[in-house]
Amino acid sequence: DEPQTPSGPAMAPPTDYQEPFLQPQSSNWPKIIGIIAIVFGAVASLFGVLGLLAQLMVDKLAEVVPDEQKEAMTASMQNQGMNILSTALQLGAAVLLIVGGVKLLGRKRSGVSICRAWAVLKILVVILASVISYSAVKAQMEMIQNDPELANAQMPQGFFDAAAGFGMACGALWGFALPVFMLIWFSRGKIKHEVAEWSE
């Protein structure tokens, strides 16, 4: 006789099975933007300190430069007060950017607020610095055109205006790049939702 297999109800699959919990992967943008902010802030701080020292030493430098260069030095000193103000604001903005970068690395909501404040301040400072730079360059160009020794080397007035305007536009675009990017990035809905889960 053939062996009989036991018959009975089919075994039901276990019902207490649970999917393994997967830890959501953290995004990398806070680290990337934070490092960029710290590096840019550190470089800007260095240039800001050097710029302030240069502005404060203009008077002493004017005493030792040759006579033929004193007129150009005098022209650059006409907006010395505004230059010092602009450089000081740039230095303050650079320090603010470093603080914001450090906060972003720690995934702190305050880092986003600081970077936004820096972006607005940076845009205003770039506008101020561009206007001051344009005025200084224009004053120097006018001095060169009025110098009889350079009469044979004079260029049309429109050339100097165009060159100064082009330089100001290039400087403004470069200065606007990072702050505009940050304002756009932090205004994205996905980024806002992620930042809302960070600690203060």
C-alpha positions as a LaTeX table, in Angstrom:
\begin{tabular}{lrrr}
\hline
Residue & $x$ (\AA) & $y$ (\AA) & $z$ (\AA) \\
\hline
Asp1 & 0.00 & 0.00 & 0.00 \\
Glu2 & 1.09 & 3.58 & $-0.71$ \\
Pro3 & 1.91 & 5.67 & 2.37 \\
Gln4 & $-0.75$ & 8.19 & 3.22 \\
Thr5 & 0.19 & 11.80 & 3.79 \\
Pro6 & $-1.43$ & 13.44 & 6.74 \\
Ser7 & $-4.25$ & 15.69 & 5.82 \\
Gly8 & $-5.34$ & 18.73 & 7.70 \\
Pro9 & $-5.90$ & 22.45 & 7.45 \\
Ala10 & $-3.26$ & 24.46 & 5.55 \\
Met11 & $-0.80$ & 26.37 & 7.68 \\
Ala12 & $-1.59$ & 30.10 & 7.68 \\
Pro13 & 1.33 & 32.50 & 7.23 \\
Pro14 & 2.35 & 34.42 & 10.32 \\
Thr15 & 0.46 & 37.63 & 10.77 \\
Asp16 & 2.90 & 39.43 & 13.06 \\
Tyr17 & 5.55 & 40.04 & 10.38 \\
Gln18 & 6.76 & 43.64 & 10.25 \\
Glu19 & 8.78 & 45.41 & 7.64 \\
Pro20 & 12.25 & 46.36 & 8.89 \\
Phe21 & 12.46 & 50.04 & 9.90 \\
Leu22 & 14.76 & 52.03 & 7.66 \\
Gln23 & 16.25 & 55.23 & 9.03 \\
Pro24 & 15.59 & 58.05 & 6.55 \\
Gln25 & 18.79 & 59.31 & 5.00 \\
Ser26 & 19.72 & 62.87 & 5.91 \\
Ser27 & 20.11 & 65.37 & 3.10 \\
Asn28 & 23.56 & 66.70 & 2.28 \\
Trp29 & 22.73 & 70.27 & 1.33 \\
Pro30 & 23.17 & 71.73 & 4.86 \\
Lys31 & 26.73 & 70.42 & 4.93 \\
Ile32 & 27.53 & 71.64 & 1.42 \\
Ile33 & 26.03 & 75.10 & 1.83 \\
Gly34 & 27.43 & 75.39 & 5.35 \\
Ile35 & 30.98 & 74.69 & 4.18 \\
Ile36 & 30.62 & 77.11 & 1.27 \\
Ala37 & 29.33 & 79.79 & 3.65 \\
Ile38 & 32.22 & 79.31 & 6.06 \\
Val39 & 34.86 & 79.37 & 3.31 \\
Phe40 & 33.40 & 82.42 & 1.57 \\
Gly41 & 32.92 & 84.16 & 4.91 \\
Ala42 & 36.50 & 83.48 & 5.99 \\
Val43 & 37.94 & 84.80 & 2.72 \\
Ala44 & 35.68 & 87.86 & 2.82 \\
Ser45 & 36.69 & 88.51 & 6.44 \\
Leu46 & 40.35 & 88.46 & 5.50 \\
Phe47 & 39.83 & 90.90 & 2.65 \\
Gly48 & 37.61 & 93.03 & 4.88 \\
Val49 & 40.31 & 93.37 & 7.55 \\
Leu50 & 42.95 & 94.18 & 4.92 \\
Gly51 & 40.61 & 96.67 & 3.29 \\
Leu52 & 39.95 & 98.46 & 6.57 \\
Leu53 & 43.66 & 98.67 & 7.33 \\
Ala54 & 44.32 & 100.06 & 3.84 \\
Gln55 & 41.59 & 102.67 & 4.22 \\
Leu56 & 42.88 & 103.75 & 7.61 \\
Met57 & 46.44 & 104.08 & 6.25 \\
Val58 & 45.55 & 106.13 & 3.15 \\
Asp59 & 46.53 & 109.40 & 4.82 \\
Lys60 & 49.98 & 108.10 & 5.73 \\
Leu61 & 50.47 & 106.60 & 2.29 \\
Ala62 & 49.64 & 109.95 & 0.69 \\
Glu63 & 52.60 & 111.50 & 2.51 \\
Val64 & 55.15 & 109.15 & 0.99 \\
Val65 & 53.91 & 108.64 & $-2.58$ \\
Pro66 & 55.60 & 110.60 & $-5.41$ \\
Asp67 & 54.12 & 113.96 & $-6.32$ \\
Glu68 & 52.84 & 112.71 & $-9.68$ \\
Gln69 & 50.72 & 110.10 & $-7.87$ \\
Lys70 & 49.33 & 112.36 & $-5.18$ \\
Glu71 & 46.50 & 113.62 & $-7.37$ \\
Ala72 & 45.30 & 110.08 & $-8.01$ \\
Met73 & 45.59 & 109.34 & $-4.29$ \\
Thr74 & 43.62 & 112.48 & $-3.49$ \\
Ala75 & 40.88 & 111.48 & $-5.90$ \\
Ser76 & 40.56 & 108.08 & $-4.23$ \\
Met77 & 40.34 & 109.75 & $-0.80$ \\
Gln78 & 37.31 & 111.84 & $-1.70$ \\
Asn79 & 34.95 & 109.04 & $-0.64$ \\
Gln80 & 37.15 & 107.70 & 2.15 \\
Gly81 & 34.35 & 107.83 & 4.73 \\
Met82 & 31.97 & 105.90 & 2.50 \\
Asn83 & 34.74 & 103.43 & 1.64 \\
Ile84 & 35.38 & 102.73 & 5.32 \\
Leu85 & 31.64 & 102.29 & 5.92 \\
Ser86 & 31.30 & 99.93 & 2.97 \\
Thr87 & 34.33 & 97.87 & 4.01 \\
Ala88 & 33.12 & 97.65 & 7.61 \\
Leu89 & 29.70 & 96.47 & 6.44 \\
Gln90 & 31.33 & 93.86 & 4.22 \\
Leu91 & 33.40 & 92.64 & 7.16 \\
Gly92 & 30.31 & 92.41 & 9.36 \\
Ala93 & 28.44 & 90.54 & 6.64 \\
Ala94 & 31.34 & 88.10 & 6.30 \\
Val95 & 31.29 & 87.31 & 10.03 \\
Leu96 & 27.52 & 86.84 & 9.83 \\
Leu97 & 27.97 & 84.39 & 6.96 \\
Ile98 & 30.47 & 82.32 & 8.97 \\
Val99 & 28.03 & 82.10 & 11.88 \\
Gly100 & 25.23 & 81.07 & 9.53 \\
Gly101 & 27.43 & 78.41 & 7.95 \\
Val102 & 28.32 & 76.92 & 11.33 \\
Lys103 & 24.64 & 76.82 & 12.29 \\
Leu104 & 23.76 & 75.09 & 9.03 \\
Leu105 & 26.37 & 72.40 & 9.69 \\
Gly106 & 24.63 & 71.77 & 13.01 \\
Arg107 & 21.20 & 71.76 & 11.30 \\
Lys108 & 19.90 & 74.66 & 13.36 \\
Arg109 & 16.89 & 76.67 & 12.16 \\
Ser110 & 18.64 & 79.85 & 13.22 \\
Gly111 & 21.29 & 79.15 & 10.56 \\
Val112 & 18.72 & 79.64 & 7.82 \\
Ser113 & 17.51 & 82.90 & 9.36 \\
Ile114 & 21.09 & 84.17 & 9.69 \\
Cys115 & 21.92 & 83.25 & 6.08 \\
Arg116 & 18.79 & 85.02 & 4.86 \\
Ala117 & 19.70 & 88.13 & 6.83 \\
Trp118 & 23.22 & 87.94 & 5.40 \\
Ala119 & 21.87 & 87.63 & 1.85 \\
Val120 & 19.79 & 90.82 & 2.18 \\
Leu121 & 22.66 & 92.71 & 3.84 \\
Lys122 & 25.11 & 91.48 & 1.21 \\
Ile123 & 22.94 & 92.69 & $-1.66$ \\
Leu124 & 22.66 & 96.15 & $-0.09$ \\
Val125 & 26.42 & 96.27 & 0.57 \\
Val126 & 27.19 & 95.23 & $-3.01$ \\
Ile127 & 24.99 & 98.04 & $-4.35$ \\
Leu128 & 26.67 & 100.56 & $-2.05$ \\
Ala129 & 30.17 & 99.35 & $-2.93$ \\
Ser130 & 29.39 & 99.40 & $-6.66$ \\
Val131 & 28.18 & 103.00 & $-6.52$ \\
Ile132 & 31.26 & 104.09 & $-4.53$ \\
Ser133 & 33.60 & 102.23 & $-6.89$ \\
Tyr134 & 31.95 & 103.75 & $-9.96$ \\
Ser135 & 32.26 & 107.27 & $-8.51$ \\
Ala136 & 35.93 & 106.74 & $-7.65$ \\
Val137 & 36.80 & 105.34 & $-11.08$ \\
Lys138 & 34.93 & 108.12 & $-12.83$ \\
Ala139 & 36.74 & 110.77 & $-10.77$ \\
Gln140 & 40.12 & 109.24 & $-11.64$ \\
Met141 & 39.23 & 109.04 & $-15.31$ \\
Glu142 & 38.24 & 112.70 & $-15.34$ \\
Met143 & 41.52 & 113.60 & $-13.68$ \\
Ile144 & 43.43 & 111.67 & $-16.33$ \\
Gln145 & 41.54 & 113.38 & $-19.13$ \\
Asn146 & 42.29 & 116.81 & $-17.65$ \\
Asp147 & 46.01 & 116.08 & $-17.32$ \\
Pro148 & 47.85 & 117.90 & $-20.14$ \\
Glu149 & 50.71 & 115.40 & $-20.00$ \\
Leu150 & 48.27 & 112.67 & $-21.01$ \\
Ala151 & 46.52 & 114.67 & $-23.70$ \\
Asn152 & 47.85 & 112.48 & $-26.50$ \\
Ala153 & 46.71 & 109.32 & $-24.73$ \\
Gln154 & 43.18 & 110.48 & $-24.04$ \\
Met155 & 40.30 & 108.22 & $-24.96$ \\
Pro156 & 36.74 & 109.27 & $-25.73$ \\
Gln157 & 34.65 & 110.07 & $-22.65$ \\
Gly158 & 32.17 & 107.38 & $-23.60$ \\
Phe159 & 34.88 & 104.75 & $-23.41$ \\
Phe160 & 35.66 & 105.51 & $-19.77$ \\
Asp161 & 31.98 & 105.60 & $-18.82$ \\
Ala162 & 31.38 & 102.28 & $-20.54$ \\
Ala163 & 34.43 & 100.69 & $-18.92$ \\
Ala164 & 33.43 & 101.89 & $-15.45$ \\
Gly165 & 29.85 & 100.77 & $-15.96$ \\
Phe166 & 30.92 & 97.36 & $-17.23$ \\
Gly167 & 33.23 & 96.84 & $-14.26$ \\
Met168 & 30.49 & 97.85 & $-11.83$ \\
Ala169 & 28.01 & 95.48 & $-13.49$ \\
Cys170 & 30.44 & 92.54 & $-13.37$ \\
Gly171 & 31.23 & 93.20 & $-9.72$ \\
Ala172 & 27.54 & 93.46 & $-8.85$ \\
Leu173 & 26.67 & 90.20 & $-10.63$ \\
Trp174 & 29.46 & 88.37 & $-8.82$ \\
Gly175 & 28.43 & 89.85 & $-5.51$ \\
Phe176 & 24.75 & 88.97 & $-6.04$ \\
Ala177 & 25.38 & 85.31 & $-7.02$ \\
Leu178 & 25.57 & 83.61 & $-3.62$ \\
Pro179 & 23.01 & 85.73 & $-1.72$ \\
Val180 & 20.41 & 85.41 & $-4.49$ \\
Phe181 & 21.01 & 81.65 & $-4.61$ \\
Met182 & 20.49 & 81.37 & $-0.85$ \\
Leu183 & 17.29 & 83.42 & $-0.91$ \\
Ile184 & 15.88 & 81.21 & $-3.67$ \\
Trp185 & 17.07 & 77.95 & $-2.08$ \\
Phe186 & 15.65 & 78.66 & 1.37 \\
Ser187 & 12.31 & 79.74 & $-0.11$ \\
Arg188 & 11.65 & 76.29 & $-1.61$ \\
Gly189 & 8.79 & 74.39 & 0.00 \\
Lys190 & 10.77 & 71.18 & 0.39 \\
Ile191 & 13.60 & 72.99 & 2.15 \\
Lys192 & 11.19 & 74.86 & 4.44 \\
His193 & 9.55 & 71.57 & 5.43 \\
Glu194 & 12.91 & 70.00 & 6.26 \\
Val195 & 14.18 & 73.02 & 8.18 \\
Ala196 & 10.98 & 73.09 & 10.26 \\
Glu197 & 12.04 & 69.76 & 11.78 \\
Trp198 & 15.40 & 71.07 & 12.93 \\
Ser199 & 16.09 & 72.28 & 16.44 \\
Glu200 & 16.46 & 75.96 & 17.13 \\
\hline
\end{tabular}
